[in-house]
Each structure stands twice: as C-alpha cells, then as structure tokens.
Amino acid sequence: MYPYEADIHSKYPVLKDILLYESPLYCIVEIDDEKVNIIGTNTKYKTIQPEEVGIVGRMWNGVSIEPHTLSWKNY
C-alpha cells in the first residue's frame, strides 16, 4: 500500500514513508497595527490514511499530521 506506483517506489524507496495531502497546507498571516490574524487551511489525505499504516491518533514524533492548519486571532 503505497501512494505511488511500484516502479517509482523501486527507484525511490523512501517514498513509502510519505502520506500525501490532496492540496498544500499553508496559513495566511494578516498584521495590522497591533492585530494579528492567522487564517488556516484544510485539506484531506490523498490516498492512504494514517490509520492504514499504523499511525494512531494522527501524531508522528509528537507532531500533529492532521490535514489542516490552525487559525488564530489576537483581537
């Protein structure tokens, strides 16, 4: 169960450890005087879900691998 074809995996075996998102994850940061607004984005996993490869709780080495970035405001 890999996100790429077998011939690609034979050339680049490290790809077996990659979970793909459907679209890029990013944040937009707006700064206005003393106000900060961070607008997060959401996506989905493209092929394999973390649970399918034994990742429980969607954490990897203590870091969230959820398919979204957080939003935040200080006003």
C-alpha positions as CSV (number, residue, x, y, z in Angstrom):
1,M,0.0,0.0,0.0
2,Y,1.9,3.0,-1.3
3,P,0.9,6.4,-2.7
4,Y,3.0,5.8,-5.9
5,E,3.4,3.1,-8.5
6,A,5.8,0.2,-7.8
7,D,8.3,1.3,-10.4
8,I,8.6,4.7,-8.7
9,H,9.0,3.1,-5.3
10,S,11.7,0.8,-6.5
11,K,13.7,4.0,-7.7
12,Y,12.9,6.0,-4.5
13,P,12.2,3.6,-1.6
14,V,11.9,6.4,0.9
15,L,8.6,7.4,-0.6
16,K,7.0,4.5,1.3
17,D,7.0,6.7,4.4
18,I,5.1,9.6,2.9
19,L,1.4,10.4,3.4
20,L,0.1,12.8,0.8
21,Y,-2.4,15.6,1.2
22,E,-4.8,16.5,-1.6
23,S,-3.7,20.1,-1.6
24,P,-0.9,22.2,0.1
25,L,-1.2,23.3,3.7
26,Y,-0.5,26.9,4.4
27,C,-1.5,29.9,6.5
28,I,-2.2,33.4,5.6
29,V,-0.9,35.9,8.2
30,E,-2.5,39.4,8.4
31,I,-0.8,42.0,10.6
32,D,-2.5,45.4,11.1
33,D,-1.1,47.7,13.8
34,E,-1.4,45.6,16.9
35,K,-3.8,43.0,15.5
36,V,-2.7,39.6,14.1
37,N,-5.0,37.3,12.2
38,I,-3.8,33.8,11.1
39,I,-6.1,32.1,8.6
40,G,-5.5,28.3,8.4
41,T,-6.5,26.0,5.6
42,N,-8.0,22.5,5.4
43,T,-7.5,19.5,3.0
44,K,-7.8,15.7,3.0
45,Y,-5.4,12.8,2.7
46,K,-4.9,12.0,-1.0
47,T,-4.6,8.2,-0.8
48,I,-3.6,6.5,2.4
49,Q,-5.0,7.4,5.8
50,P,-2.5,7.4,8.8
51,E,-4.5,4.7,10.5
52,E,-3.9,2.4,7.5
53,V,-0.2,2.4,8.1
54,G,-0.4,2.1,11.9
55,I,-0.3,5.8,13.0
56,V,-2.6,6.1,15.9
57,G,-4.0,9.5,17.0
58,R,-2.6,11.3,13.9
59,M,0.6,12.2,15.7
60,W,4.1,11.5,14.3
61,N,7.0,12.1,16.7
62,G,4.8,14.3,18.9
63,V,3.7,16.5,16.0
64,S,0.1,16.6,14.6
65,I,-0.2,15.3,11.0
66,E,-3.9,16.4,10.7
67,P,-4.7,17.7,7.2
68,H,-5.3,21.3,8.4
69,T,-3.5,24.3,9.8
70,L,-4.9,26.3,12.7
71,S,-6.4,29.8,12.6
72,W,-5.8,32.3,15.4
73,K,-6.8,36.0,16.2
74,N,-5.4,38.2,18.9
75,Y,-8.4,40.7,18.8
